[in-house]
């Protein structure tokens, strides 16, 4: 029987889910039956046969889908995903999975109670490179692991922070939104690094140090460091910014006593470094998360199961419990207007990111002027 798939949220990033579902429906792998969004008609005119609903609960009741893709604002993830589970559907849920740790535990419980699956939209967790990294670490290819790190410097124009009423906010209308660099646009860095480190549970994190900053006129952070102390005593440091001069390919590093592994998680490329030798580079396959969810319904394993994101939720919970991000003095910020739009660049932020992960230190511990 062909699985019936519905989508909640078809604007913004939801458009990519619509395109994917439409392609899979044409190939006969799924039956794309319905979509819900307050402005759904404007997005689905070119998809005849897909029932359009403005209300998600009405869609769930009338279309009885086997799989529901939830691609909506962060603070709506929990109620919509829970409603889909209770309606008998399995769920592909965009990241971050929920806005609070309390919601996370409640959603895990709902999935367990209903016997349904929840896959979370961390695409990089579908990369076979993660298993390859685990194999090389276990084989001692880089000696004893001494630490982990993750970093990325991206460019985000002002229009990015104007994309929705909740964009760049910590809270909206009294609800947690957590739309900061660590928890949304570059959340993949920490989530993937934690998976590489095998620290996927909340209990795998024994301490978390945060250093949150913002150059843009937003509530949330756009340039930050998160340092996890793991249960095995090792550190994992994430340093990320949306205020770089140029986009840097995001990467994760596993440092050992006899070498280093670097995983470019958006490209599925692994490089292995040893002193005196040229780097050994390999490319790896990636499974699409909806494909993987379909396989899991036939007895396979999920790549990004909700239950294994407790470690990442410790980060989100910590960010929201931390003081509001420090506003960087404008004297350290350069406004730029180019083909990417109007965006801000923090002076020397690329070097700051490199120093943070190299020394497993926060920006403040590095005594950077703009972070004081």
C-alpha positions as CSV (number, residue, x, y, z in Angstrom):
1,X,0.0,0.0,0.0
2,X,1.4,3.4,-1.0
3,X,1.9,5.7,2.0
4,X,-0.3,8.7,2.1
5,X,1.7,11.9,2.8
6,X,0.5,15.3,3.9
7,X,2.4,18.5,4.7
8,X,1.7,21.2,7.3
9,X,3.5,24.4,6.3
10,X,4.1,24.9,2.6
11,X,5.7,28.3,2.5
12,X,9.3,29.2,3.2
13,X,11.3,26.0,3.8
14,X,8.1,24.0,3.4
15,X,8.4,24.6,-0.4
16,X,11.3,22.2,-0.5
17,X,9.1,19.5,1.1
18,X,6.4,20.2,-1.4
19,X,8.8,19.7,-4.3
20,X,10.2,16.5,-2.8
21,X,6.8,15.1,-2.1
22,X,5.6,16.0,-5.6
23,X,8.6,14.3,-7.2
24,X,8.1,11.1,-5.0
25,X,4.4,11.1,-5.9
26,X,5.2,11.2,-9.6
27,X,7.5,8.2,-9.2
28,X,4.8,6.3,-7.3
29,X,6.6,6.0,-4.0
30,X,4.0,8.0,-2.1
31,X,0.6,9.5,-2.5
32,X,0.8,13.2,-1.8
33,X,-2.7,13.7,-0.5
34,X,-3.0,17.0,1.3
35,X,-1.4,20.2,2.6
36,X,-2.3,22.7,5.3
37,X,-1.3,26.3,5.6
38,X,-3.1,29.6,6.2
39,X,-2.2,30.6,2.7
40,X,-2.1,27.1,1.2
41,X,-4.1,28.0,-2.0
42,X,-1.3,30.4,-3.1
43,X,1.3,27.6,-2.9
44,X,-0.5,24.6,-4.3
45,X,-2.2,25.9,-7.5
46,X,0.3,23.8,-9.6
47,X,-0.5,20.6,-7.7
48,X,-3.9,19.3,-8.8
49,X,-5.1,16.4,-6.7
50,X,-3.5,17.6,-3.5
51,X,-6.3,18.6,-1.1
52,X,-5.7,22.1,0.4
53,X,-6.6,23.1,3.9
54,X,-6.2,26.3,5.9
55,X,-6.5,24.4,9.2
56,X,-4.1,21.5,10.1
57,X,-6.6,19.7,12.4
58,X,-9.2,19.6,9.8
59,X,-6.7,18.2,7.3
60,X,-5.6,15.5,9.7
61,X,-9.3,14.5,10.3
62,X,-10.3,14.5,6.6
63,X,-7.2,13.2,4.8
64,X,-6.0,10.4,7.2
65,X,-2.3,10.5,6.2
66,X,0.3,7.9,7.1
67,X,3.0,10.5,7.2
68,X,2.8,14.2,8.1
69,X,5.7,16.6,7.4
70,X,5.7,19.5,9.8
71,X,7.5,22.6,8.5
72,X,6.1,25.4,10.5
73,X,7.4,28.1,13.0
74,X,9.4,26.5,15.8
75,X,6.9,27.3,18.6
76,X,4.2,25.4,16.7
77,X,6.2,22.2,16.3
78,X,5.0,20.4,19.4
79,X,1.3,20.9,19.1
80,X,1.2,20.1,15.4
81,X,3.5,17.1,15.7
82,X,1.5,15.8,18.7
83,X,-1.8,16.2,16.8
84,X,-0.4,14.3,13.8
85,X,0.8,11.4,16.1
86,X,-2.5,11.3,17.9
87,X,-4.2,11.2,14.4
88,X,-2.3,8.0,13.7
89,X,0.4,9.5,11.4
90,X,4.2,9.2,11.6
91,X,6.0,12.5,11.5
92,X,8.9,14.2,9.7
93,X,9.4,17.2,11.9
94,X,11.6,20.2,11.0
95,X,14.4,21.2,13.4
96,X,14.6,22.1,16.1
97,X,12.1,19.5,17.2
98,X,10.5,21.5,19.9
99,X,10.9,24.9,21.6
100,X,11.4,23.6,25.1
101,X,12.8,20.5,26.9
102,X,9.4,20.0,28.5
103,X,7.8,19.8,25.0
104,X,10.5,17.5,23.9
105,X,9.8,15.0,26.6
106,X,6.1,15.3,26.0
107,X,6.5,14.6,22.3
108,X,8.8,11.6,22.9
109,X,6.1,10.2,25.3
110,X,3.4,10.8,22.7
111,X,5.4,9.0,20.0
112,X,5.9,6.1,22.4
113,X,2.2,6.0,23.4
114,X,1.0,6.0,19.9
115,X,3.7,3.7,18.5
116,X,4.5,6.1,15.7
117,X,7.8,7.3,14.4
118,X,9.2,10.9,14.5
119,X,12.1,11.8,12.3
120,X,13.7,15.2,12.9
121,X,14.9,17.4,9.9
122,X,18.6,17.3,10.6
123,X,19.6,16.3,7.1
124,X,23.3,15.8,7.9
125,X,22.3,12.9,10.2
126,X,21.4,11.0,7.0
127,X,25.1,11.0,5.9
128,X,26.9,7.7,5.9
129,X,30.0,9.7,6.8
130,X,28.9,9.6,10.5
131,X,29.2,5.8,10.5
132,X,32.5,6.0,8.7
133,X,33.8,8.5,11.4
134,X,32.7,6.1,14.2
135,X,34.5,3.2,12.4
136,X,37.8,5.1,12.0
137,X,37.6,6.3,15.6
138,X,37.0,2.8,16.9
139,X,39.9,1.5,14.8
140,X,42.3,4.0,16.3
141,X,43.0,5.7,13.1
142,X,43.7,9.1,14.9
143,X,44.8,7.6,18.2
144,X,42.9,8.5,21.3
145,X,40.2,11.2,20.9
146,X,41.0,14.3,22.8
147,X,38.1,16.6,21.8
148,X,35.5,17.6,19.3
149,X,34.6,20.9,17.6
150,X,32.2,22.3,15.1
151,X,32.2,25.7,13.3
152,X,30.7,27.7,10.5
153,X,30.6,31.3,9.4
154,X,27.6,32.2,7.3
155,X,26.2,35.4,5.7
156,X,22.6,36.3,6.5
157,X,21.1,39.5,5.0
158,X,18.7,41.8,6.9
159,X,15.8,40.2,4.9
160,X,16.5,36.9,6.7
161,X,15.6,38.5,10.0
162,X,12.5,40.0,8.4
163,X,11.2,36.7,6.9
164,X,8.6,36.2,9.6
165,X,7.2,37.9,12.7
166,X,9.1,35.4,14.9
167,X,12.4,35.6,13.1
168,X,15.4,36.4,15.3
169,X,13.3,36.3,18.4
170,X,13.9,34.4,21.7
171,X,10.2,34.6,22.5
172,X,7.1,35.7,20.6
173,X,3.7,36.3,22.2
174,X,4.9,34.7,25.4
175,X,6.1,31.5,23.7
176,X,9.7,30.3,23.2
177,X,10.9,30.7,19.7
178,X,14.7,30.3,20.0
179,X,15.5,31.5,16.5
180,X,19.2,32.0,17.1
181,X,22.2,30.8,15.3
182,X,23.0,27.9,17.7
183,X,19.4,26.6,17.8
184,X,18.1,27.2,14.2
185,X,20.1,28.2,11.1
186,X,23.3,26.5,12.3
187,X,21.8,24.0,14.7
188,X,23.1,21.2,12.4
189,X,26.6,21.9,13.6
190,X,26.0,21.0,17.2
191,X,23.4,18.2,16.5
192,X,25.8,16.5,14.0
193,X,28.8,16.9,16.2
194,X,27.0,15.4,19.2
195,X,26.0,12.5,17.0
196,X,29.7,12.0,15.9
197,X,30.7,12.2,19.6
198,X,28.0,9.7,20.6
199,X,26.5,12.2,23.0
200,X,22.9,12.1,21.7
201,X,21.2,11.9,25.1
202,X,20.6,14.7,27.6
203,X,22.4,12.6,30.2
204,X,25.5,12.6,27.9
205,X,26.0,16.4,28.6
206,X,27.3,17.1,32.1
207,X,28.0,20.9,31.6
208,X,27.3,23.6,29.1
209,X,29.1,26.9,28.8
210,X,27.5,29.5,26.5
211,X,28.8,32.8,25.1
212,X,26.0,34.5,23.1
213,X,26.3,37.7,21.1
214,X,24.4,39.6,18.5
215,X,25.4,42.2,15.9
216,X,22.0,42.4,14.2
217,X,19.1,44.2,15.8
218,X,17.4,41.0,17.0
219,X,16.7,39.4,20.3
220,X,18.4,36.1,19.6
221,X,22.1,35.3,19.1
222,X,23.8,35.5,15.7
223,X,27.4,34.9,16.8
224,X,28.0,32.4,19.6
225,X,30.1,29.7,21.3
226,X,28.7,26.6,23.0
227,X,31.1,24.4,24.9
228,X,29.7,21.0,26.0
229,X,31.4,18.9,28.7
230,X,30.6,15.3,27.8
231,X,30.0,12.4,30.2
232,X,33.3,10.9,29.1
233,X,35.2,14.1,30.2
234,X,35.9,15.4,26.7
235,X,34.9,18.8,25.4
236,X,32.9,19.6,22.3
237,X,33.0,23.3,21.3
238,X,30.7,24.8,18.7
239,X,31.6,28.3,17.3
240,X,29.3,29.8,14.8
241,X,28.3,33.2,13.2
242,X,25.9,34.6,10.7
243,X,28.1,37.7,10.4
244,X,31.0,36.5,8.4
245,X,32.3,38.3,5.4
246,X,32.0,35.2,3.2
247,X,30.3,31.9,3.6
248,X,32.5,29.2,5.1
249,X,31.6,25.5,4.6
250,X,30.5,24.2,8.0
251,X,32.6,21.4,9.5
252,X,33.1,19.1,12.4
253,X,36.4,18.0,13.8
254,X,37.5,15.0,15.8
255,X,40.9,15.6,17.2
256,X,43.1,12.7,18.3
257,X,46.6,12.1,19.7
258,X,47.7,10.8,16.3
259,X,45.6,12.7,13.8
260,X,42.4,14.6,13.0
261,X,39.2,13.9,11.2
262,X,37.2,16.7,9.6
263,X,33.7,16.2,8.4
264,X,32.2,18.8,6.0
265,X,28.7,17.8,6.8
266,X,26.9,19.8,4.1
267,X,29.1,18.1,1.5
268,X,29.4,14.6,3.0
269,X,33.1,14.9,2.7
270,X,35.6,13.5,5.3
271,X,39.3,14.5,5.4
272,X,41.8,12.6,7.6
273,X,44.9,14.5,8.6
274,X,48.3,13.1,9.9
275,X,51.5,15.0,10.3
276,X,53.8,14.8,7.3
277,X,51.1,13.3,5.0
278,X,48.7,14.7,2.5
279,X,45.1,14.6,3.8
280,X,43.1,11.5,2.8
281,X,39.7,12.6,1.4
282,X,36.6,10.5,1.0
283,X,33.0,11.3,-0.2
284,X,30.0,9.6,1.3
285,X,26.4,8.9,0.4
286,X,23.4,10.5,2.1
287,X,19.9,9.2,2.5
288,X,17.0,11.7,2.3
289,X,15.1,11.8,5.5
290,X,11.7,11.1,4.0
291,X,13.1,8.1,2.1
292,X,14.6,6.9,5.4
293,X,11.3,7.3,7.2
294,X,9.6,5.2,4.6
295,X,12.3,2.5,5.1
296,X,11.8,2.7,8.8
297,X,8.1,2.0,8.4
298,X,9.3,-1.3,6.9
299,X,11.5,-2.1,9.8
300,X,14.6,-0.1,9.2
301,X,16.2,2.5,11.5
302,X,15.7,6.2,11.5
303,X,18.7,8.4,10.8
304,X,17.4,11.3,13.0
305,X,15.0,9.8,15.6
306,X,13.4,12.3,18.0
307,X,14.5,10.2,21.0
308,X,18.2,10.7,20.2
309,X,18.1,14.5,20.2
310,X,18.1,15.0,24.0
311,X,21.7,16.2,23.9
312,X,20.8,18.9,21.3
313,X,17.8,19.9,23.4
314,X,20.1,20.5,26.3
315,X,21.7,23.2,24.1
316,X,18.4,24.8,23.2
317,X,17.2,24.7,26.8
318,X,20.5,26.3,28.0
319,X,20.4,29.0,25.4
320,X,16.9,30.0,26.5
321,X,17.9,29.9,30.2
322,X,21.0,32.1,29.6
323,X,21.0,35.9,29.8
324,X,20.0,37.7,26.6
325,X,22.8,37.8,24.0
326,X,25.3,40.6,24.4
327,X,24.9,43.4,21.9
328,X,28.2,44.0,20.1
329,X,29.3,47.6,19.9
330,X,28.7,49.0,16.4
331,X,32.3,50.1,16.2
332,X,33.2,46.5,15.6
333,X,30.6,45.9,12.9
334,X,30.7,46.8,9.2
335,X,27.5,47.2,7.2
336,X,27.8,45.7,3.8
337,X,25.4,45.9,0.8
338,X,26.1,43.6,-2.0
339,X,24.5,40.9,-4.2
340,X,23.4,39.1,-1.0
341,X,21.6,42.1,0.3
342,X,22.3,44.3,3.3
343,X,24.2,42.3,6.0
344,X,26.6,42.9,8.9
345,X,30.2,41.7,9.2
346,X,31.9,41.5,12.6
347,X,35.6,42.5,12.4
348,X,37.8,39.4,12.5
349,X,35.0,37.0,13.2
350,X,36.5,34.3,11.1
351,X,39.7,34.2,13.1
352,X,37.6,34.4,16.3
353,X,35.7,31.2,15.3
354,X,39.0,29.4,14.5
355,X,40.5,30.5,17.9
356,X,37.4,29.4,19.8
357,X,37.4,25.8,18.5
358,X,41.2,25.5,18.5
359,X,41.5,26.5,22.2
360,X,38.1,25.1,23.2
361,X,37.4,28.6,24.6
362,X,34.6,31.2,24.5
363,X,35.0,34.6,22.9
364,X,35.0,36.2,26.3
365,X,37.7,33.8,27.5
366,X,39.8,34.7,24.5
367,X,39.3,38.4,25.6
368,X,38.1,39.6,22.3
369,X,37.4,43.3,22.4
370,X,33.9,43.0,20.8
371,X,32.9,40.2,23.2
372,X,33.7,42.1,26.4
